[in-house]
């Protein structure tokens, strides 16, 4: 039997009327073999000398009175360890013998110290926590105790009823939360609005005991509030021009991107001006824009041109909407410079037309071969068609590579020598396409 097991064991002894042990039971998993070493011995022989008189008194009391008073003796266990054990004795009947029940005092003292340590630790956490913490009695919602954070932030005091601190719409949900805590030990947190300003607090609760104690520890953490969104800063950093005008087109606000578009250095110069001042067709375009706004309440991709102070003309698209919260109503405009899109579209269109033209030339050349069917063999026609297509693809690859032969050979999967032969064959080494020997 291990020392650790003995130190934590309680003892139950079944004795005959003379105090001889008939059965010994040790708690906490002590082996029956170790307990069997006591069977057949007098109980008084298993304790230290100073405890034998106490054993005799307990046996006499149990035999004559039915119950023997509690006595503390130094119990000697089979492994030789002495442990203070408090015994009580009870008579089982006329001749059934006695029962002696012993409780390990060392284990009880250690448990007591552990409980005190836990209580001390709890008290430190309770008092030093930055969160508001209150101990509640579930049945009446009475605050048993509140830490300093709860007192400072919410004015919660011991003896105060917690439920009136909640909004009426939250009281039933809070009761349901506490019922779940009592049943399961804890519950998911919920948001409560407490205090004079009804600020949001995240509430979490854990049970402090069994159902008979009915206590709950409630932790309240303030919900962090984000700083208000500064729309002015966001509008100023927008890459697209943004303008606020009144119903007549007068500029009330603008961002830096709009000042760049109209080529003006300071916002003070544009405020109070009509936005039509910078429209290429100021009267007609502004009238059409305001009419559309009046009819629809918003405008999407209104096309016009703006002319800057240095006479630079830029095609733009305007999307706008009314701000109905102000009186009189204002109009917010987002202006998009589409000059780059237009240039890109024109370049793509030019490239497409060129590719179509080249494609048509290839089809025309292939069509001419069709007229030779009557006097040219099929293998010869195929070779000529392949040559036309090969020439077409080499020309296209040269254009993509900017005339660089090395890059063209890589695009086509050819060696440079093979490419030179084909360029010479089709007259492309100095003809329709500018060819460069420079490495990329």
NUVOBA-648816 format. One record per residue (C-alpha): residue number from 1; residue in one letter; x, y, z. Coordinates in steps of 0.05 Angstrom, whole numbers, plus 5000, padded with zeros to 4 digits. Layout:
<recs>
<rec num="NUM" residu="A" px="X" py="Y" pz="Z"/>
...
</recs>
This chain:
<recs>
<rec num="1" residu="X" px="5000" py="5000" pz="5000"/>
<rec num="2" residu="X" px="5029" py="5067" pz="4979"/>
<rec num="3" residu="X" px="5041" py="5124" pz="5027"/>
<rec num="4" residu="X" px="5001" py="5171" pz="4983"/>
<rec num="5" residu="X" px="4940" py="5124" pz="4985"/>
<rec num="6" residu="X" px="4943" py="5116" pz="5061"/>
<rec num="7" residu="X" px="4949" py="5191" pz="5072"/>
<rec num="8" residu="X" px="4885" py="5204" pz="5034"/>
<rec num="9" residu="X" px="4846" py="5143" pz="5060"/>
<rec num="10" residu="X" px="4786" py="5142" pz="5107"/>
<rec num="11" residu="X" px="4778" py="5077" pz="5147"/>
<rec num="12" residu="X" px="4718" py="5033" pz="5162"/>
<rec num="13" residu="X" px="4727" py="4975" pz="5212"/>
<rec num="14" residu="X" px="4678" py="4918" pz="5227"/>
<rec num="15" residu="X" px="4693" py="4894" pz="5298"/>
<rec num="16" residu="X" px="4666" py="4840" pz="5343"/>
<rec num="17" residu="X" px="4643" py="4859" pz="5413"/>
<rec num="18" residu="X" px="4713" py="4847" pz="5441"/>
<rec num="19" residu="X" px="4744" py="4897" pz="5392"/>
<rec num="20" residu="X" px="4776" py="4845" pz="5345"/>
<rec num="21" residu="X" px="4777" py="4868" pz="5272"/>
<rec num="22" residu="X" px="4735" py="4823" pz="5227"/>
<rec num="23" residu="X" px="4739" py="4867" pz="5164"/>
<rec num="24" residu="X" px="4777" py="4931" pz="5145"/>
<rec num="25" residu="X" px="4759" py="4976" pz="5087"/>
<rec num="26" residu="X" px="4803" py="5033" pz="5064"/>
<rec num="27" residu="X" px="4775" py="5087" pz="5017"/>
<rec num="28" residu="X" px="4809" py="5115" pz="4954"/>
<rec num="29" residu="X" px="4831" py="5050" pz="4923"/>
<rec num="30" residu="X" px="4875" py="5019" pz="4977"/>
<rec num="31" residu="X" px="4884" py="4945" pz="4961"/>
<rec num="32" residu="X" px="4843" py="4893" pz="5000"/>
<rec num="33" residu="X" px="4907" py="4854" pz="5013"/>
<rec num="34" residu="X" px="4936" py="4911" pz="5054"/>
<rec num="35" residu="X" px="4872" py="4918" pz="5094"/>
<rec num="36" residu="X" px="4872" py="4842" pz="5105"/>
<rec num="37" residu="X" px="4934" py="4848" pz="5148"/>
<rec num="38" residu="X" px="4890" py="4876" pz="5204"/>
<rec num="39" residu="X" px="4838" py="4821" pz="5204"/>
<rec num="40" residu="X" px="4840" py="4780" pz="5268"/>
<rec num="41" residu="X" px="4879" py="4832" pz="5307"/>
<rec num="42" residu="X" px="4852" py="4875" pz="5363"/>
<rec num="43" residu="X" px="4837" py="4945" pz="5341"/>
<rec num="44" residu="X" px="4878" py="4973" pz="5399"/>
<rec num="45" residu="X" px="4939" py="4937" pz="5372"/>
<rec num="46" residu="X" px="4937" py="4978" pz="5307"/>
<rec num="47" residu="X" px="4943" py="5046" pz="5340"/>
<rec num="48" residu="X" px="4999" py="5081" pz="5378"/>
<rec num="49" residu="X" px="5004" py="5068" pz="5453"/>
<rec num="50" residu="X" px="4974" py="5133" pz="5475"/>
<rec num="51" residu="X" px="4911" py="5118" pz="5435"/>
<rec num="52" residu="X" px="4895" py="5050" pz="5464"/>
<rec num="53" residu="X" px="4858" py="5078" pz="5524"/>
<rec num="54" residu="X" px="4815" py="5120" pz="5477"/>
<rec num="55" residu="X" px="4799" py="5057" pz="5437"/>
<rec num="56" residu="X" px="4778" py="5021" pz="5501"/>
<rec num="57" residu="X" px="4732" py="5079" pz="5520"/>
<rec num="58" residu="X" px="4699" py="5080" pz="5451"/>
<rec num="59" residu="X" px="4687" py="5005" pz="5453"/>
<rec num="60" residu="X" px="4656" py="5009" pz="5523"/>
<rec num="61" residu="X" px="4611" py="5067" pz="5502"/>
<rec num="62" residu="X" px="4588" py="5031" pz="5439"/>
<rec num="63" residu="X" px="4574" py="4966" pz="5477"/>
<rec num="64" residu="X" px="4534" py="5000" pz="5533"/>
<rec num="65" residu="X" px="4505" py="5062" pz="5499"/>
<rec num="66" residu="X" px="4502" py="5040" pz="5426"/>
<rec num="67" residu="X" px="4545" py="5099" pz="5403"/>
<rec num="68" residu="X" px="4616" py="5117" pz="5423"/>
<rec num="69" residu="X" px="4640" py="5188" pz="5425"/>
<rec num="70" residu="X" px="4691" py="5212" pz="5374"/>
<rec num="71" residu="X" px="4765" py="5204" pz="5391"/>
<rec num="72" residu="X" px="4829" py="5223" pz="5355"/>
<rec num="73" residu="X" px="4881" py="5168" pz="5353"/>
<rec num="74" residu="X" px="4947" py="5158" pz="5316"/>
<rec num="75" residu="X" px="4930" py="5101" pz="5269"/>
<rec num="76" residu="X" px="4989" py="5057" pz="5247"/>
<rec num="77" residu="X" px="4976" py="5031" pz="5177"/>
<rec num="78" residu="X" px="5005" py="4965" pz="5150"/>
<rec num="79" residu="X" px="5062" py="5002" pz="5116"/>
<rec num="80" residu="X" px="5084" py="5032" pz="5184"/>
<rec num="81" residu="X" px="5059" py="5103" pz="5170"/>
<rec num="82" residu="X" px="5024" py="5138" pz="5228"/>
<rec num="83" residu="X" px="4965" py="5182" pz="5208"/>
<rec num="84" residu="X" px="4918" py="5220" pz="5256"/>
<rec num="85" residu="X" px="4848" py="5192" pz="5247"/>
<rec num="86" residu="X" px="4784" py="5213" pz="5282"/>
<rec num="87" residu="X" px="4740" py="5152" pz="5298"/>
<rec num="88" residu="X" px="4668" py="5143" pz="5318"/>
<rec num="89" residu="X" px="4638" py="5076" pz="5339"/>
<rec num="90" residu="X" px="4568" py="5047" pz="5331"/>
<rec num="91" residu="X" px="4538" py="4981" pz="5357"/>
<rec num="92" residu="X" px="4503" py="4941" pz="5302"/>
<rec num="93" residu="X" px="4457" py="4899" pz="5345"/>
<rec num="94" residu="X" px="4455" py="4848" pz="5402"/>
<rec num="95" residu="X" px="4512" py="4805" pz="5375"/>
<rec num="96" residu="X" px="4528" py="4834" pz="5306"/>
<rec num="97" residu="X" px="4588" py="4871" pz="5331"/>
<rec num="98" residu="X" px="4611" py="4943" pz="5322"/>
<rec num="99" residu="X" px="4628" py="4991" pz="5266"/>
<rec num="100" residu="X" px="4685" py="5041" pz="5274"/>
<rec num="101" residu="X" px="4688" py="5098" pz="5222"/>
<rec num="102" residu="X" px="4752" py="5138" pz="5217"/>
<rec num="103" residu="X" px="4764" py="5203" pz="5181"/>
<rec num="104" residu="X" px="4834" py="5224" pz="5159"/>
<rec num="105" residu="X" px="4849" py="5290" pz="5193"/>
<rec num="106" residu="X" px="4911" py="5305" pz="5152"/>
<rec num="107" residu="X" px="4872" py="5300" pz="5087"/>
<rec num="108" residu="X" px="4817" py="5343" pz="5116"/>
<rec num="109" residu="X" px="4867" py="5396" pz="5137"/>
<rec num="110" residu="X" px="4899" py="5395" pz="5068"/>
<rec num="111" residu="X" px="4830" py="5403" pz="5036"/>
<rec num="112" residu="X" px="4815" py="5460" pz="5083"/>
<rec num="113" residu="X" px="4880" py="5495" pz="5063"/>
<rec num="114" residu="X" px="4865" py="5484" pz="4989"/>
<rec num="115" residu="X" px="4796" py="5515" pz="4998"/>
<rec num="116" residu="X" px="4828" py="5574" pz="5034"/>
<rec num="117" residu="X" px="4879" py="5582" pz="4978"/>
<rec num="118" residu="X" px="4824" py="5579" pz="4925"/>
<rec num="119" residu="X" px="4783" py="5630" pz="4964"/>
<rec num="120" residu="X" px="4844" py="5676" pz="4970"/>
<rec num="121" residu="X" px="4858" py="5670" pz="4896"/>
<rec num="122" residu="X" px="4785" py="5683" pz="4880"/>
<rec num="123" residu="X" px="4786" py="5744" pz="4925"/>
<rec num="124" residu="X" px="4847" py="5773" pz="4891"/>
<rec num="125" residu="X" px="4817" py="5763" pz="4822"/>
<rec num="126" residu="X" px="4750" py="5791" pz="4846"/>
<rec num="127" residu="X" px="4781" py="5853" pz="4875"/>
<rec num="128" residu="X" px="4834" py="5868" pz="4823"/>
<rec num="129" residu="X" px="4796" py="5852" pz="4758"/>
<rec num="130" residu="X" px="4785" py="5910" pz="4710"/>
<rec num="131" residu="X" px="4718" py="5880" pz="4691"/>
<rec num="132" residu="X" px="4656" py="5892" pz="4733"/>
<rec num="133" residu="X" px="4641" py="5828" pz="4773"/>
<rec num="134" residu="X" px="4581" py="5815" pz="4817"/>
<rec num="135" residu="X" px="4558" py="5754" pz="4856"/>
<rec num="136" residu="X" px="4483" py="5744" pz="4848"/>
<rec num="137" residu="X" px="4431" py="5702" pz="4884"/>
<rec num="138" residu="X" px="4390" py="5674" pz="4826"/>
<rec num="139" residu="X" px="4322" py="5668" pz="4859"/>
<rec num="140" residu="X" px="4315" py="5741" pz="4878"/>
<rec num="141" residu="X" px="4369" py="5773" pz="4834"/>
<rec num="142" residu="X" px="4399" py="5802" pz="4897"/>
<rec num="143" residu="X" px="4471" py="5826" pz="4892"/>
<rec num="144" residu="X" px="4511" py="5789" pz="4945"/>
<rec num="145" residu="X" px="4577" py="5824" pz="4929"/>
<rec num="146" residu="X" px="4605" py="5872" pz="4877"/>
<rec num="147" residu="X" px="4678" py="5889" pz="4863"/>
<rec num="148" residu="X" px="4706" py="5959" pz="4857"/>
<rec num="149" residu="X" px="4701" py="5960" pz="4781"/>
<rec num="150" residu="X" px="4626" py="5945" pz="4786"/>
<rec num="151" residu="X" px="4617" py="5999" pz="4839"/>
<rec num="152" residu="X" px="4655" py="6052" pz="4800"/>
<rec num="153" residu="X" px="4627" py="6038" pz="4730"/>
<rec num="154" residu="X" px="4556" py="6019" pz="4745"/>
<rec num="155" residu="X" px="4542" py="6037" pz="4818"/>
<rec num="156" residu="X" px="4524" py="5965" pz="4835"/>
<rec num="157" residu="X" px="4525" py="5952" pz="4910"/>
<rec num="158" residu="X" px="4515" py="5892" pz="4955"/>
<rec num="159" residu="X" px="4442" py="5884" pz="4977"/>
<rec num="160" residu="X" px="4417" py="5918" pz="4913"/>
<rec num="161" residu="X" px="4368" py="5884" pz="4866"/>
<rec num="162" residu="X" px="4402" py="5873" pz="4799"/>
<rec num="163" residu="X" px="4341" py="5862" pz="4755"/>
<rec num="164" residu="X" px="4315" py="5935" pz="4755"/>
<rec num="165" residu="X" px="4383" py="5956" pz="4726"/>
<rec num="166" residu="X" px="4363" py="5921" pz="4661"/>
<rec num="167" residu="X" px="4317" py="5945" pz="4606"/>
<rec num="168" residu="X" px="4249" py="5911" pz="4610"/>
<rec num="169" residu="X" px="4261" py="5879" pz="4542"/>
<rec num="170" residu="X" px="4324" py="5844" pz="4568"/>
<rec num="171" residu="X" px="4299" py="5818" pz="4635"/>
<rec num="172" residu="X" px="4267" py="5753" pz="4610"/>
<rec num="173" residu="X" px="4328" py="5736" pz="4568"/>
<rec num="174" residu="X" px="4372" py="5748" pz="4628"/>
<rec num="175" residu="X" px="4329" py="5702" pz="4671"/>
<rec num="176" residu="X" px="4334" py="5648" pz="4618"/>
<rec num="177" residu="X" px="4410" py="5656" pz="4617"/>
<rec num="178" residu="X" px="4414" py="5647" pz="4693"/>
<rec num="179" residu="X" px="4369" py="5586" pz="4689"/>
<rec num="180" residu="X" px="4416" py="5554" pz="4639"/>
<rec num="181" residu="X" px="4476" py="5571" pz="4683"/>
<rec num="182" residu="X" px="4443" py="5537" pz="4743"/>
<rec num="183" residu="X" px="4429" py="5475" pz="4700"/>
<rec num="184" residu="X" px="4495" py="5470" pz="4661"/>
<rec num="185" residu="X" px="4544" py="5511" pz="4702"/>
<rec num="186" residu="X" px="4553" py="5564" pz="4648"/>
<rec num="187" residu="X" px="4518" py="5595" pz="4588"/>
<rec num="188" residu="X" px="4536" py="5635" pz="4526"/>
<rec num="189" residu="X" px="4545" py="5709" pz="4539"/>
<rec num="190" residu="X" px="4494" py="5762" pz="4522"/>
<rec num="191" residu="X" px="4494" py="5837" pz="4513"/>
<rec num="192" residu="X" px="4461" py="5878" pz="4569"/>
<rec num="193" residu="X" px="4449" py="5953" pz="4570"/>
<rec num="194" residu="X" px="4465" py="5981" pz="4639"/>
<rec num="195" residu="X" px="4476" py="6047" pz="4673"/>
<rec num="196" residu="X" px="4446" py="6115" pz="4663"/>
<rec num="197" residu="X" px="4471" py="6118" pz="4591"/>
<rec num="198" residu="X" px="4448" py="6047" pz="4575"/>
<rec num="199" residu="X" px="4516" py="6029" pz="4549"/>
<rec num="200" residu="X" px="4527" py="5959" pz="4522"/>
<rec num="201" residu="X" px="4561" py="5907" pz="4567"/>
<rec num="202" residu="X" px="4578" py="5835" pz="4550"/>
<rec num="203" residu="X" px="4552" py="5791" pz="4607"/>
<rec num="204" residu="X" px="4581" py="5722" pz="4623"/>
<rec num="205" residu="X" px="4560" py="5680" pz="4682"/>
<rec num="206" residu="X" px="4585" py="5617" pz="4717"/>
<rec num="207" residu="X" px="4554" py="5578" pz="4775"/>
<rec num="208" residu="X" px="4585" py="5587" pz="4844"/>
<rec num="209" residu="X" px="4555" py="5524" pz="4874"/>
<rec num="210" residu="X" px="4501" py="5471" pz="4870"/>
<rec num="211" residu="X" px="4427" py="5485" pz="4864"/>
<rec num="212" residu="X" px="4419" py="5492" pz="4939"/>
<rec num="213" residu="X" px="4467" py="5550" pz="4942"/>
<rec num="214" residu="X" px="4437" py="5584" pz="4881"/>
<rec num="215" residu="X" px="4494" py="5634" pz="4870"/>
<rec num="216" residu="X" px="4521" py="5660" pz="4803"/>
<rec num="217" residu="X" px="4584" py="5700" pz="4788"/>
<rec num="218" residu="X" px="4569" py="5752" pz="4734"/>
<rec num="219" residu="X" px="4625" py="5783" pz="4694"/>
<rec num="220" residu="X" px="4609" py="5848" pz="4656"/>
<rec num="221" residu="X" px="4657" py="5874" pz="4602"/>
<rec num="222" residu="X" px="4644" py="5940" pz="4567"/>
<rec num="223" residu="X" px="4633" py="5933" pz="4493"/>
<rec num="224" residu="X" px="4685" py="5975" pz="4456"/>
<rec num="225" residu="X" px="4654" py="6028" pz="4412"/>
<rec num="226" residu="X" px="4688" py="6046" pz="4348"/>
<rec num="227" residu="X" px="4704" py="6120" pz="4337"/>
<rec num="228" residu="X" px="4655" py="6155" pz="4291"/>
<rec num="229" residu="X" px="4670" py="6146" pz="4217"/>
<rec num="230" residu="X" px="4702" py="6209" pz="4189"/>
<rec num="231" residu="X" px="4670" py="6213" pz="4121"/>
<rec num="232" residu="X" px="4703" py="6279" pz="4106"/>
<rec num="233" residu="X" px="4772" py="6246" pz="4108"/>
<rec num="234" residu="X" px="4749" py="6189" pz="4064"/>
<rec num="235" residu="X" px="4718" py="6236" pz="4013"/>
<rec num="236" residu="X" px="4781" py="6277" pz="4010"/>
<rec num="237" residu="X" px="4823" py="6215" pz="3995"/>
<rec num="238" residu="X" px="4777" py="6189" pz="3940"/>
<rec num="239" residu="X" px="4816" py="6181" pz="3874"/>
<rec num="240" residu="X" px="4755" py="6202" pz="3835"/>
<rec num="241" residu="X" px="4729" py="6274" pz="3838"/>
<rec num="242" residu="X" px="4671" py="6285" pz="3886"/>
<rec num="243" residu="X" px="4628" py="6348" pz="3888"/>
<rec num="244" residu="X" px="4567" py="6370" pz="3927"/>
<rec num="245" residu="X" px="4522" py="6421" pz="3892"/>
<rec num="246" residu="X" px="4455" py="6452" pz="3907"/>
<rec num="247" residu="X" px="4394" py="6446" pz="3863"/>
<rec num="248" residu="X" px="4418" py="6503" pz="3819"/>
<rec num="249" residu="X" px="4487" py="6471" pz="3806"/>
<rec num="250" residu="X" px="4526" py="6516" pz="3855"/>
<rec num="251" residu="X" px="4586" py="6479" pz="3886"/>
<rec num="252" residu="X" px="4581" py="6472" pz="3962"/>
<rec num="253" residu="X" px="4639" py="6423" pz="3972"/>
<rec num="254" residu="X" px="4692" py="6387" pz="3932"/>
<rec num="255" residu="X" px="4751" py="6341" pz="3943"/>
<rec num="256" residu="X" px="4823" py="6346" pz="3920"/>
<rec num="257" residu="X" px="4812" py="6302" pz="3859"/>
<rec num="258" residu="X" px="4762" py="6351" pz="3831"/>
<rec num="259" residu="X" px="4809" py="6409" pz="3841"/>
<rec num="260" residu="X" px="4862" py="6370" pz="3802"/>
<rec num="261" residu="X" px="4812" py="6355" pz="3746"/>
<rec num="262" residu="X" px="4793" py="6428" pz="3736"/>
<rec num="263" residu="X" px="4865" py="6451" pz="3748"/>
<rec num="264" residu="X" px="4851" py="6496" pz="3809"/>
<rec num="265" residu="X" px="4897" py="6499" pz="3869"/>
<rec num="266" residu="X" px="4848" py="6514" pz="3926"/>
<rec num="267" residu="X" px="4778" py="6494" pz="3945"/>
<rec num="268" residu="X" px="4760" py="6566" pz="3961"/>
<rec num="269" residu="X" px="4763" py="6583" pz="3887"/>
<rec num="270" residu="X" px="4709" py="6533" pz="3867"/>
<rec num="271" residu="X" px="4660" py="6542" pz="3925"/>
<rec num="272" residu="X" px="4601" py="6584" pz="3904"/>
<rec num="273" residu="X" px="4616" py="6573" pz="3830"/>
<rec num="274" residu="X" px="4568" py="6537" pz="3783"/>
<rec num="275" residu="X" px="4594" py="6470" pz="3761"/>
<rec num="276" residu="X" px="4570" py="6488" pz="3692"/>
<rec num="277" residu="X" px="4629" py="6536" pz="3688"/>
<rec num="278" residu="X" px="4674" py="6477" pz="3673"/>
<rec num="279" residu="X" px="4627" py="6440" pz="3627"/>
<rec num="280" residu="X" px="4644" py="6445" pz="3554"/>
<rec num="281" residu="X" px="4572" py="6461" pz="3537"/>
<rec num="282" residu="X" px="4556" py="6493" pz="3603"/>
<rec num="283" residu="X" px="4485" py="6515" pz="3591"/>
<rec num="284" residu="X" px="4459" py="6454" pz="3554"/>
<rec num="285" residu="X" px="4496" py="6401" pz="3594"/>
<rec num="286" residu="X" px="4480" py="6430" pz="3662"/>
<rec num="287" residu="X" px="4407" py="6439" pz="3644"/>
<rec num="288" residu="X" px="4402" py="6367" pz="3619"/>
<rec num="289" residu="X" px="4437" py="6341" pz="3682"/>
<rec num="290" residu="X" px="4392" py="6380" pz="3731"/>
<rec num="291" residu="X" px="4330" py="6360" pz="3692"/>
<rec num="292" residu="X" px="4348" py="6287" pz="3697"/>
<rec num="293" residu="X" px="4361" py="6294" pz="3771"/>
<rec num="294" residu="X" px="4294" py="6328" pz="3782"/>
<rec num="295" residu="X" px="4257" py="6274" pz="3743"/>
<rec num="296" residu="X" px="4292" py="6212" pz="3770"/>
<rec num="297" residu="X" px="4323" py="6232" pz="3836"/>
<rec num="298" residu="X" px="4390" py="6203" pz="3812"/>
<rec num="299" residu="X" px="4434" py="6200" pz="3751"/>
<rec num="300" residu="X" px="4481" py="6145" pz="3728"/>
<rec num="301" residu="X" px="4538" py="6154" pz="3679"/>
<rec num="302" residu="X" px="4517" py="6222" pz="3651"/>
<rec num="303" residu="X" px="4567" py="6237" pz="3595"/>
<rec num="304" residu="X" px="4597" py="6306" pz="3586"/>
<rec num="305" residu="X" px="4664" py="6341" pz="3579"/>
<rec num="306" residu="X" px="4699" py="6385" pz="3631"/>
<rec num="307" residu="X" px="4747" py="6440" pz="3611"/>
<rec num="308" residu="X" px="4801" py="6458" pz="3662"/>
<rec num="309" residu="X" px="4830" py="6527" pz="3675"/>
<rec num="310" residu="X" px="4887" py="6511" pz="3628"/>
<rec num="311" residu="X" px="4838" py="6494" pz="3572"/>
<rec num="312" residu="X" px="4848" py="6419" pz="3579"/>
<rec num="313" residu="X" px="4786" py="6381" pz="3558"/>
<rec num="314" residu="X" px="4770" py="6315" pz="3592"/>
<rec num="315" residu="X" px="4711" py="6268" pz="3576"/>
<rec num="316" residu="X" px="4676" py="6247" pz="3640"/>
<rec num="317" residu="X" px="4617" py="6207" pz="3666"/>
<rec num="318" residu="X" px="4577" py="6233" pz="3726"/>
<rec num="319" residu="X" px="4536" py="6192" pz="3775"/>
<rec num="320" residu="X" px="4495" py="6231" pz="3826"/>
<rec num="321" residu="X" px="4440" py="6226" pz="3878"/>
<rec num="322" residu="X" px="4399" py="6272" pz="3922"/>
<rec num="323" residu="X" px="4413" py="6281" pz="3997"/>
<rec num="324" residu="X" px="4341" py="6283" pz="4023"/>
<rec num="325" residu="X" px="4363" py="6295" pz="4095"/>
<rec num="326" residu="X" px="4383" py="6368" pz="4083"/>
<rec num="327" residu="X" px="4337" py="6426" pz="4069"/>
<rec num="328" residu="X" px="4342" py="6450" pz="4015"/>
<rec num="329" residu="X" px="4366" py="6384" pz="3984"/>
<rec num="330" residu="X" px="4437" py="6376" pz="3961"/>
<rec num="331" residu="X" px="4465" py="6333" pz="3905"/>
<rec num="332" residu="X" px="4527" py="6290" pz="3911"/>
<rec num="333" residu="X" px="4567" py="6278" pz="3847"/>
<rec num="334" residu="X" px="4621" py="6226" pz="3832"/>
<rec num="335" residu="X" px="4658" py="6245" pz="3768"/>
<rec num="336" residu="X" px="4697" py="6192" pz="3730"/>
<rec num="337" residu="X" px="4751" py="6211" pz="3679"/>
<rec num="338" residu="X" px="4739" py="6165" pz="3619"/>
<rec num="339" residu="X" px="4793" py="6194" pz="3574"/>
<rec num="340" residu="X" px="4839" py="6134" pz="3587"/>
<rec num="341" residu="X" px="4783" py="6086" pz="3573"/>
<rec num="342" residu="X" px="4767" py="6122" pz="3508"/>
<rec num="343" residu="X" px="4840" py="6120" pz="3487"/>
<rec num="344" residu="X" px="4845" py="6047" pz="3504"/>
<rec num="345" residu="X" px="4781" py="6033" pz="3466"/>
<rec num="346" residu="X" px="4806" py="6070" pz="3404"/>
<rec num="347" residu="X" px="4871" py="6032" pz="3406"/>
<rec num="348" residu="X" px="4836" py="5966" pz="3413"/>
<rec num="349" residu="X" px="4788" py="5984" pz="3357"/>
<rec num="350" residu="X" px="4847" py="6003" pz="3312"/>
<rec num="351" residu="X" px="4882" py="5938" pz="3328"/>
<rec num="352" residu="X" px="4818" py="5899" pz="3315"/>
<rec num="353" residu="X" px="4808" py="5933" pz="3248"/>
<rec num="354" residu="X" px="4879" py="5917" pz="3229"/>
<rec num="355" residu="X" px="4872" py="5844" pz="3248"/>
<rec num="356" residu="X" px="4807" py="5840" pz="3210"/>
<rec num="357" residu="X" px="4840" py="5870" pz="3149"/>
<rec num="358" residu="X" px="4897" py="5820" pz="3153"/>
<rec num="359" residu="X" px="4848" py="5764" pz="3163"/>
<rec num="360" residu="X" px="4808" py="5786" pz="3102"/>
<rec num="361" residu="X" px="4872" py="5789" pz="3061"/>
<rec num="362" residu="X" px="4888" py="5717" pz="3081"/>
<rec num="363" residu="X" px="4818" py="5694" pz="3063"/>
<rec num="364" residu="X" px="4822" py="5730" pz="2996"/>
<rec num="365" residu="X" px="4888" py="5696" pz="2980"/>
<rec num="366" residu="X" px="4860" py="5628" pz="2999"/>
<rec num="367" residu="X" px="4799" py="5643" pz="2955"/>
<rec num="368" residu="X" px="4844" py="5656" pz="2895"/>
<rec num="369" residu="X" px="4874" py="5586" pz="2905"/>
<rec num="370" residu="X" px="4804" py="5557" pz="2898"/>
<rec num="371" residu="X" px="4803" py="5581" pz="2826"/>
<rec num="372" residu="X" px="4864" py="5538" pz="2810"/>
<rec num="373" residu="X" px="4829" py="5472" pz="2828"/>
<rec num="374" residu="X" px="4817" py="5454" pz="2754"/>
<rec num="375" residu="X" px="4891" py="5457" pz="2733"/>
<rec num="376" residu="X" px="4930" py="5446" pz="2800"/>
<rec num="377" residu="X" px="4936" py="5382" pz="2839"/>
<rec num="378" residu="X" px="4911" py="5377" pz="2910"/>
<rec num="379" residu="X" px="4980" py="5368" pz="2943"/>
<rec num="380" residu="X" px="5004" py="5432" pz="2907"/>
<rec num="381" residu="X" px="4942" py="5471" pz="2931"/>
<rec num="382" residu="X" px="4954" py="5447" pz="3003"/>
<rec num="383" residu="X" px="5027" py="5468" pz="3001"/>
<rec num="384" residu="X" px="5008" py="5537" pz="2975"/>
<rec num="385" residu="X" px="4953" py="5545" pz="3028"/>
<rec num="386" residu="X" px="5001" py="5524" pz="3083"/>
<rec num="387" residu="X" px="5052" py="5574" pz="3058"/>
<rec num="388" residu="X" px="5000" py="5631" pz="3059"/>
<rec num="389" residu="X" px="4979" py="5614" pz="3130"/>
<rec num="390" residu="X" px="5051" py="5606" pz="3154"/>
<rec num="391" residu="X" px="5068" py="5674" pz="3126"/>
<rec num="392" residu="X" px="5007" py="5704" pz="3160"/>
<rec num="393" residu="X" px="5025" py="5676" pz="3228"/>
<rec num="394" residu="X" px="5098" py="5697" pz="3222"/>
<rec num="395" residu="X" px="5077" py="5769" pz="3205"/>
<rec num="396" residu="X" px="5030" py="5770" pz="3265"/>
<rec num="397" residu="X" px="5084" py="5743" pz="3312"/>
<rec num="398" residu="X" px="5134" py="5796" pz="3287"/>
<rec num="399" residu="X" px="5083" py="5850" pz="3303"/>
<rec num="400" residu="X" px="5072" py="5822" pz="3374"/>
<rec num="401" residu="X" px="5148" py="5820" pz="3384"/>
<rec num="402" residu="X" px="5159" py="5890" pz="3357"/>
<rec num="403" residu="X" px="5201" py="5862" pz="3300"/>
<rec num="404" residu="X" px="5250" py="5827" pz="3346"/>
<rec num="405" residu="X" px="5271" py="5762" pz="3313"/>
<rec num="406" residu="X" px="5293" py="5726" pz="3376"/>
<rec num="407" residu="X" px="5226" py="5740" pz="3411"/>
<rec num="408" residu="X" px="5189" py="5721" pz="3347"/>
<rec num="409" residu="X" px="5225" py="5654" pz="3344"/>
<rec num="410" residu="X" px="5207" py="5641" pz="3417"/>
<rec num="411" residu="X" px="5134" py="5658" pz="3404"/>
<rec num="412" residu="X" px="5131" py="5610" pz="3345"/>
<rec num="413" residu="X" px="5173" py="5555" pz="3377"/>
<rec num="414" residu="X" px="5227" py="5559" pz="3323"/>
<rec num="415" residu="X" px="5302" py="5566" pz="3325"/>
<rec num="416" residu="X" px="5330" py="5632" pz="3300"/>
<rec num="417" residu="X" px="5361" py="5598" pz="3240"/>
<rec num="418" residu="X" px="5294" py="5566" pz="3220"/>
<rec num="419" residu="X" px="5260" py="5634" pz="3228"/>
<rec num="420" residu="X" px="5313" py="5668" pz="3183"/>
<rec num="421" residu="X" px="5300" py="5616" pz="3128"/>
<rec num="422" residu="X" px="5225" py="5628" pz="3131"/>
<rec num="423" residu="X" px="5233" py="5703" pz="3132"/>
<rec num="424" residu="X" px="5276" py="5699" pz="3070"/>
<rec num="425" residu="X" px="5227" py="5651" pz="3037"/>
<rec num="426" residu="X" px="5168" py="5697" pz="3046"/>
<rec num="427" residu="X" px="5206" py="5762" pz="3034"/>
<rec num="428" residu="X" px="5197" py="5786" pz="3106"/>
<rec num="429" residu="X" px="5270" py="5798" pz="3122"/>
<rec num="430" residu="X" px="5265" py="5871" pz="3102"/>
<rec num="431" residu="X" px="5197" py="5881" pz="3072"/>
<rec num="432" residu="X" px="5128" py="5895" pz="3102"/>
<rec num="433" residu="X" px="5147" py="5885" pz="3174"/>
<rec num="434" residu="X" px="5205" py="5922" pz="3208"/>
<rec num="435" residu="X" px="5252" py="5868" pz="3232"/>
<rec num="436" residu="X" px="5304" py="5876" pz="3286"/>
<rec num="437" residu="X" px="5362" py="5831" pz="3305"/>
<rec num="438" residu="X" px="5369" py="5862" pz="3374"/>
<rec num="439" residu="X" px="5362" py="5815" pz="3432"/>
<rec num="440" residu="X" px="5303" py="5829" pz="3479"/>
</recs>
